[in-house]
């Protein structure tokens, strides 16, 4: 994961929010707003995932022992 990928995910998230707010101001239907909100939340989740993965990879690169321990803990948490 690169910082550019994280930035791209952040831009997508911000764009989805902007689109949602603009649609609401223009009187979009509740169904449309709900769909747009769901798309925004998916973008938020994607950004959070990318940012977390980037930070874990950076930590692993700086401190190989600590980074691998963090990744092992994350894998164990997901498995349970």
Buried (B, 14 or more C-beta within 10 A) or exposed (E): BEEEEBBBBBEBBEEBBEBBEEBBEEEBEEEEBEBBBEBBEEBBEBBEEBBEBBBBBEBBEEEEEEBEEBBEEEEEEEEE
